[in-house]
Amino acid sequence: MTKILIIRLSSFGDIVLTTPVIRCLKNQFQGGVEVHYLVKKKFFEVIKANPYISKFHIVENEISKFIPQLKNENFDYVIDLH
């Protein structure tokens, strides 16, 4: 199974605009795909109901604290949608 991390940390509107990308990724991979999403806590409400996201990584302030955790996930792809 393919494992993808999508990063979008800011802007309500821009986070909403990433939703078609998530859906397309979920539908493109033949063997299945696990889509993770890295987002700031204050924007989590915008994206939390998306059925195409397998797991959320929620940042409050410093993303550097999450780097070891993210490395342990062994993502096949990391997509920064900034």
Buried (B, 14 or more C-beta within 10 A) or exposed (E): EBBBBBBBBEEEEBBBEBBEBBBEBBEEBEEEBBBBBBBBEEBBEBBEEBEBBBEEBBBEEEBEEBEEEBEEEEBEEBBEBE
